[in-house]
């Protein structure tokens, strides 16, 4: 199965449809009047569809087992056509499109099975996804036209005693989101230098400034102390999201003093120095923060 451990848990909704067409008006009348020998067509098809949704990962090898939290069916008769709608909801890391389509298709198959003794011309038509919601696909914000800056706070990297990998990883991710990001700045673990770098990158027009390193509790970890007095608005929810995401993956995430806030209309993030820690924090809040940048800059009002 595809690795989804990096994804955030969000509300996911999918609606799918299937069509069953009968060959005679008498078949529709039998359904409405409850005269189908095998029982109530709609109730039995709903039950079958529910089982179809639940058993999707058992039958499709790449589908993840998902905690389904709602499934609803509706049936509409339109002439000799029966329209089946299946809606599925979950709060999880991946969507439920296949589950909704599977539920609709199983409901249609059950309907075919119940009607075939009285109608040899029953057909199953289009099975398709009508809508889906949740995850990154809902976000309309883009990094196009925005500028990013990356700063590594490290005595060892600054003294060329260690190689920077984290900054290059962050830069690559920013570029992947559409931001312009020309290079990675490096400063030692000194409050004055870190603060000066924030000011210079802001003056250079950066919309998102990412610091990495110096967010722990060691004596030389001073990134938090350097940046927090300059932050005009703390984004506590962003900080909580980063720590919560990391905590779900490693217990040492609780030691992080990651920071998020606004400085002169730029979003400022202070992430852990390790590549894994910085990546986790980045994944926790991006690309959602692009939406906030648009709000700050007046491009959005919600």
N, C-alpha and C positions, 0 to 999 in steps of 0.2 A: 504493500500500500504506500501511497505518497506520504511523505513526512509532513505532518501538520503541527508538530510541536511548537513551531515558531509563531503560529497564528494566535490571534486574540479571540476570546470567547465573546460572541455577540448574539443578538437575537437574529435567527435565520427563519425566513418564511418562504415557502414555495407553493404555488398553485399550479396543478396540472389538470388536463382534461382528456377524456376519451369519449368516443361516439359509438353508440350501438344503434344499428338501423334494422328494423323488422320489415317483413314483406307484406303484412296484412294489418288492416285496421282492427281486426278481431284480436290480434295479439295485444295491441295497446289496450283494448277494452278489457281483456283478461287480466292484464297487469293492474289496471285501475280498480277493477271489481274484486280482486283477490282470488281469481279462479285459476291461477297457474298451479298445476298439480304439485310442484315441488315447494310451494310456499310463497311467502311474501318476497317478491323479487328485489325490492329496494332494500329491505332490512337485511336479507341474506347477502346481497351484494355489498352492502356497507360492512358487514362483519368480515366478509372475505377480503375486502379492500384493507381493512384494519390489519388483518394478518399479513397481507402483502407488504404493507409499510413496515411492520415490525421485523419481517424476515428478509428484508432487502439485503443486508450484509451477509446473510447466510447463503444467498444465491448468486450474488455478484461479487467476485473475488476482491476487487479493489475498493469496494464501499466500506467505509469505516463504521463500526458499531456506534450508533448515536443514541443519546437519551431523548427519545421522542416525547415531547411534552404536550402536544396537541395534534389530533388528526380529525378533520371534519369532511364529511361527504354531503353532496347535494345532487339531486337528480331532477332533470327538467325534461318534460315530454314536449316535443315540437313536431307535430304531425306523426310520422312513423319513426322519427329519430329521437333517441334518448341521449341527452347530454349529461355526462358524468363529470363532476368537479371534485377534486381531492386537494385539500389544503393541509399542509404539515408545518408545524412550528417546533423549533428547538432553540435553546440557548447553548451554543457550542462553537467549536472552532471551524467547522466546515458546514456546508449547506445541505439542504434536504431536497434538492431538485429531483434526484433519482428516486428517492423514497416516494415523493408525490406522484411521479410518473408511474412507478411500480404499483402504487395503491390504485390509481385510476385504471391501469391495465388489468389488474386482478379483478377489480369490481366488474369490468367489462366482460372478462372471461367467465366469471360466475354468472353474469346475466345471460350470456350465450348458453351456458350449460343448463340453466333453468328453463330457458325458452325453447330450446331445440326440440323437445317432445311435441310442442304445439306449432312450431314454425321452422320449417327447414331452410328458410331463406334469411336467417339472421346473419348480419355482418358486423364486424368490428371495424370501425374506421379510424380516423386520425387520433393518435395518442401524442400529446405534445405538452411542453411546458408553457404556461401562460405568463407567469411572472415569478420573480424571486427577489428577495430582499435580505440584506445583511452582509457583513464583511466589508472588505475594501472596495468592492465593486459599487457600493452605494456612494462612496465619496466622489464628489465632482471636482474637488480642488485639484489644481495642478501646480507643479513646481516651475513650469515654463515661465520665463521672464523674471524669476527670482534668483537671488544670489546667496550662496552659502559660504561660510567660513569655518575652517577646522583648526583647532589649536590643541597641540599636545603639551600637557604640563608634566614635565619629567626632567629631573636632574640628569639622569643617565643618558637619555636620548639627546638632551641639549649638549652634553659633554661628549657626544658621539661614542659613548661606551655601550650603548644598546641601539638596536635597530627599531625604527617605528613601523609597526604593522597596523596598529589600531587606527591611526589617522588616515592612512591610505584606504582602509576598509570603509571608514565613514565617508570619505570623499567619494568613493565609488558608488556608495549607496545614494548619496545626495544627487550625483550626476544621473543615476538611474531614475530618480524621481523628477528629473527635468531641470534641476537647479544648475546654475553656472557655479563652478567651484574650481578655482584655478590651482590651488596648492594647499599644502599643509604647513601651518606655522608651528614652531617649536619654541617653548620658553621653559626656563628652569622653574622649580617649585618655589617661587618668590612672589609674594602678594602684589608688590608694585608692578612687576613685569606682566603678571596675569591681568591685572586691572587695566594696564596700558594697552594690552592687546585687544581687550574688549572695546575700548574707546576707538582704537585705530580701525578695527574691522567695521564698527558701526559707521564711522566717518567715511569708510570706503563703500558704503551702501549695501552691506550685507543684511539680508532679511532674516537669516537663520544662522546663528553662531553657535557652534558646538565645541565645547571644551572636553577633553578627555584626560583623566588622570588627576590625582590629588584629591579625590573625594572620599578617601578612607579615613582611618583614625590614627595613622602613624604621625609622628612629630612633624614630618615635612609635608604632610597632606594639608595644603592651605588654600586649595581652589575655592572651597565654599566660603572661607573667610575673605578671600579677595573679591569675590563676585557679589556676595549677598548685600553688602552696603550700597552697591551700585544699582541693584535691581529695583525698578520702580513699582512693579506689580509681581508678586510671587504667584506662580501657577501651582498651587499645592496639589490640585487634582492630577496634574501631569506628573509631579514627583511621586505621588502615591501609585499611579499607574505603573511607573517604571520599577518601583521597588516591589510592588505586588507581582508583576510579571517575572522579575528576577527571582523572587522568593519561591515561586512555584517551580523553579528549575534548579536552584542551589540555595542551601540554607545560609551561605555567607553573604547573600544579597542584603541581609538585614544590616550589615555593617556599613553599607554605602550611604554617603551623604550627598546623593545626587541632588542637583538643583535645577529648577526651571523657572523662568520668569521673563519679563519684558523690559527691555532697555532701549529707549528711543525708537519705538516701533519695530524693534527686532526681537525675535524669540531667541532666548539664550538657554542653552542646555549645558549642564556639567555632568558628564557621564563617567563611569569607572574607567580606569586605565587599561584594564585587560581587554583584549579583543572580544572575548566571549561576553564579558560584562557589558561592554559598550554596545555590542550588537544586540544583546537582549533588551537593553534600555531603548535603543533606537527602534527596534521592532515593536516595542510596546506602545509607542506614541506616533509613529509615522506610518502612513502619510497623513494621519488625522490632523497633525499640527499645521499642515498646509492650509487647511480650512481656517484655522485661527489666524494665520497670517493675513488671509484675505479679509477677515473681520476687522482686524487691527488697522489695516490699510484702507478700510472703507469700501472694499469691493463686495462685501457681504454685510447683511444686517441681522443675521440670525445666529 
